Amino acid sequence: MTHRFAELASAKRFLIGGPACGLLLPLLLAGCGGGEGLSSSSSSAASAPAPAGISRDALVGRWGIASFHTDKDRKRTEAEARAGCKQPYTITQGAGDGVMMHVADDPKPYELRLKAGAGGKTYVGFEAPAGDPQDREILSHSKSMLVMRFVDADAQRRYGTFIYARCG
């Protein structure tokens, strides 16, 4: 994750230092859809409804986290996630109806919301249709454990399937 972030930061420095930047940057920004950023909270006609099976409160709390890439490693990973409570990851309520969490390749937390998808699937992500590439699919949940994976195939390949074990 850090390596990818460093590559992106390096690329930004290169582009900003280029002599044509003053001419190209306004044109590029004009095509970005009105300046809406990743954390935009404007409502969208394409946004997905909240799922009925899980609430925001089910995600809020302190969690031990671990990830696995193959199903044979799941049991061991569950134990590693419980051990992760020594340095828990905290999910808090957002200012709107979402939760504050990190996204792939970005050290800054964003407000993400729960979304109902096709076939009864549940996602957490930005204000966008359910199943967006930046979303995570919630594969299972209980009071003590969450299992999520990234929708984006590249992020899923790099990070694996996450197990969140509730601390305390």
RODO-2510 file (C-alpha; in nm, 4 decimals, decimal comma):
residues 168
     n   res          X          Y          Z
     1     m     0,0000     0,0000     0,0000
     2     t     0,2744     0,2491     0,0912
     3     h     0,4680     0,1689    -0,2273
     4     r     0,1618     0,2378    -0,4452
     5     f     0,0934     0,5634    -0,2579
     6     a     0,4567     0,6709    -0,3101
     7     e     0,4274     0,5972    -0,6839
     8     l     0,1157     0,8145    -0,7093
     9     a     0,2782     1,0989    -0,5130
    10     s     0,5865     1,0813    -0,7353
    11     a     0,3721     1,0912    -1,0490
    12     k     0,1846     1,3967    -0,9190
    13     r     0,5143     1,5815    -0,8553
    14     f     0,6272     1,5015    -1,2104
    15     l     0,3036     1,6247    -1,3675
    16     i     0,2887     1,9399    -1,1575
    17     g     0,6486     2,0255    -1,2441
    18     g     0,5862     2,0027    -1,6174
    19     p     0,5814     2,3291    -1,8154
    20     a     0,2501     2,2464    -1,9825
    21     c     0,0745     2,1976    -1,6499
    22     g    -0,0563     2,5538    -1,6393
    23     l    -0,2347     2,4961    -1,9686
    24     l    -0,3476     2,1359    -1,9247
    25     l    -0,4565     2,1285    -1,5609
    26     p    -0,7668     2,3519    -1,6045
    27     l    -0,8765     2,1424    -1,9035
    28     l    -0,8326     1,8193    -1,7118
    29     l    -1,0200     1,9513    -1,4100
    30     a    -1,3052     2,0762    -1,6263
    31     g    -1,3723     1,7183    -1,7324
    32     c    -1,3912     1,5880    -1,3771
    33     g    -1,7650     1,6308    -1,3304
    34     g    -1,7990     1,9637    -1,1559
    35     g    -1,5268     1,9199    -0,8973
    36     e    -1,6964     1,6525    -0,6860
    37     g    -1,4280     1,4745    -0,4846
    38     l    -1,4088     1,1288    -0,3345
    39     s    -1,5857     1,2345    -0,0189
    40     s    -1,8730     1,4136    -0,1884
    41     s    -2,1876     1,4000     0,0179
    42     s    -2,4275     1,5284    -0,2445
    43     s    -2,7139     1,2925    -0,3083
    44     s    -2,7196     1,1203    -0,6397
    45     a    -2,9993     0,9631    -0,8376
    46     a    -2,7650     0,6692    -0,8961
    47     s    -2,6993     0,6052    -0,5265
    48     a    -2,8028     0,2741    -0,3793
    49     p    -3,0524     0,2321    -0,0933
    50     a    -2,9318     0,1280     0,2512
    51     p    -2,9433    -0,2478     0,3102
    52     a    -3,1996    -0,3923     0,5510
    53     g    -2,9754    -0,6650     0,6965
    54     i    -2,7022    -0,4528     0,8573
    55     s    -2,6947    -0,1088     1,0182
    56     r    -2,4240     0,1529     1,0488
    57     d    -2,4080     0,0769     1,4221
    58     a    -2,2997    -0,2794     1,3416
    59     l    -1,9789    -0,1399     1,1855
    60     v    -1,8970     0,1230     1,4500
    61     g    -1,6446     0,0116     1,7095
    62     r    -1,2913    -0,1158     1,7661
    63     w    -1,1763    -0,4052     1,5474
    64     g    -0,8778    -0,6346     1,5091
    65     i    -0,8060    -0,6830     1,1393
    66     a    -0,6277    -0,9459     0,9328
    67     s    -0,6601    -1,0610     0,5718
    68     f    -0,6244    -1,3801     0,3722
    69     h    -0,5926    -1,4722     0,0061
    70     t    -0,6993    -1,8384     0,0083
    71     d    -0,9861    -2,0039     0,1958
    72     k    -0,7519    -2,2531     0,3629
    73     d    -0,6041    -1,9593     0,5590
    74     r    -0,9366    -1,8280     0,6904
    75     k    -0,9368    -1,9947     1,0363
    76     r    -0,5803    -1,8830     1,1060
    77     t    -0,6681    -1,5329     0,9873
    78     e    -0,9670    -1,5166     1,2238
    79     a    -0,7288    -1,5841     1,5144
    80     e    -0,4885    -1,3178     1,3826
    81     a    -0,7739    -1,0664     1,3627
    82     r    -0,8692    -1,1336     1,7274
    83     a    -0,5036    -1,0859     1,8243
    84     g    -0,5110    -0,7548     1,6344
    85     c    -0,7191    -0,6049     1,9154
    86     k    -0,3879    -0,5154     2,0805
    87     q    -0,3757    -0,2338     1,8222
    88     p    -0,7394    -0,1983     1,7111
    89     y    -0,8713    -0,0260     1,4024
    90     t    -1,1541     0,2095     1,4986
    91     i    -1,4598     0,2687     1,2808
    92     t    -1,6587     0,5747     1,3902
    93     q    -1,9867     0,7321     1,2816
    94     g    -1,9580     0,9830     1,0015
    95     a    -2,1136     1,3282     1,0000
    96     g    -2,3863     1,1998     0,7658
    97     d    -2,5377     0,8529     0,7622
    98     g    -2,2083     0,6701     0,7024
    99     v    -1,9006     0,5471     0,8834
   100     m    -1,5427     0,6726     0,8769
   101     m    -1,3057     0,4191     0,7188
   102     h    -0,9968     0,4070     0,4999
   103     v    -1,0109     0,3113     0,1331
   104     a    -0,7514     0,1252    -0,0731
   105     d    -0,4234     0,3102    -0,1287
   106     d    -0,5173     0,6208     0,0718
   107     p    -0,4082     0,6977     0,4295
   108     k    -0,6980     0,9400     0,4850
   109     p    -1,0308     0,8114     0,6267
   110     y    -1,3474     0,8937     0,4332
   111     e    -1,7153     0,8728     0,5136
   112     l    -1,8515     0,5586     0,3517
   113     r    -2,2086     0,4352     0,3567
   114     l    -2,3823     0,1009     0,3517
   115     k    -2,5529     0,0144     0,0225
   116     a    -2,7887    -0,2615    -0,0878
   117     g    -2,6890    -0,4317    -0,4101
   118     a    -2,8383    -0,6793    -0,6523
   119     g    -2,8979    -1,0316    -0,5301
   120     g    -2,9133    -0,9267    -0,1645
   121     k    -2,5463    -0,8239    -0,1545
   122     t    -2,4340    -0,5496     0,0851
   123     y    -2,1584    -0,2987     0,0111
   124     v    -1,9816    -0,0165     0,1930
   125     g    -1,8410     0,2698    -0,0122
   126     f    -1,8794     0,6202    -0,1497
   127     e    -2,2039     0,7729    -0,2754
   128     a    -2,2290     0,5684    -0,5960
   129     p    -2,4264     0,2710    -0,7206
   130     a    -2,3757    -0,0455    -0,5149
   131     g    -2,0908    -0,2588    -0,6466
   132     d    -1,8822     0,0404    -0,7582
   133     p    -1,5119    -0,0524    -0,8048
   134     q    -1,4198     0,1476    -0,4912
   135     d    -1,6713    -0,0453    -0,2775
   136     r    -1,6126    -0,3322    -0,0406
   137     e    -1,8626    -0,6167    -0,0391
   138     i    -1,9670    -0,7386     0,3053
   139     l    -1,9552    -1,1158     0,2699
   140     s    -2,0772    -1,1922     0,6222
   141     h    -2,1397    -1,0172     0,9511
   142     s    -2,2261    -1,0931     1,3110
   143     k    -2,1925    -0,9016     1,6369
   144     s    -1,8351    -1,0257     1,6729
   145     m    -1,7045    -1,0501     1,3155
   146     l    -1,7208    -0,8862     0,9719
   147     v    -1,5798    -1,0309     0,6504
   148     m    -1,5280    -0,7898     0,3573
   149     r    -1,3511    -0,7860     0,0226
   150     f    -1,2760    -0,5147    -0,2300
   151     v    -1,4853    -0,5088    -0,5472
   152     d    -1,1884    -0,3880    -0,7532
   153     a    -0,9982    -0,6982    -0,8685
   154     d    -0,6551    -0,5325    -0,8357
   155     a    -0,7212    -0,4138    -0,4786
   156     q    -0,8613    -0,7572    -0,3904
   157     r    -0,5524    -0,9272    -0,5342
   158     r    -0,3205    -0,7011    -0,3331
   159     y    -0,5060    -0,6868    -0,0016
   160     g    -0,7080    -1,0078     0,0127
   161     t    -1,0292    -1,0684     0,2066
   162     f    -1,0476    -0,8811     0,5371
   163     i    -1,1674    -1,0250     0,8635
   164     y    -1,2659    -0,7719     1,1294
   165     a    -1,2934    -0,9179     1,4819
   166     r    -1,4745    -0,6974     1,7349
   167     c    -1,2562    -0,6022     2,0308
   168     g    -1,3735    -0,6015     2,3927
***
